[in-house]
Amino acid sequence: MDANYMLACGIVWRKTADPEAGWELIDGLKSGDVSVRTIAKALLLENSQDSMLLLECALKTGELIPEAAGPCMAEIIRGQRANDSENLRTRRDLFDAALW
């Protein structure tokens, strides 16, 4: 498994959420090559909702250990919280503007 293959799988995963491509990215998280792991993680983060479901499945089935899945899952959750905070700020700003 090399970086180019990870990129190809990532493109398919991002555009179609094809499970086969997603599982290849999960395998990339287990790679001994740090660059392959980094690319796999970055590509999984781009499709966060589908990736979270895939990561949870990989943990349940034993395909991935928590040490490999954890950092990716934590970053997805942080991203979701940041989006929630931004949406809340936007709604509050709109509400404040409506009061004027």
CORNORWO-V960874 format. One record per helix or strand of 3 or more residues. SS is the DSSP state (alpha for helix, beta for strand). FROM is the first residue (numbers start at 0). TO is the last residue. If there is no record, write none. Layout:
ss->SS from->FROM to->TO
ss->SS from->FROM to->TO
This chain:
ss->alpha from->2 to->15
ss->alpha from->18 to->28
ss->alpha from->33 to->45
ss->alpha from->47 to->60
ss->alpha from->65 to->98
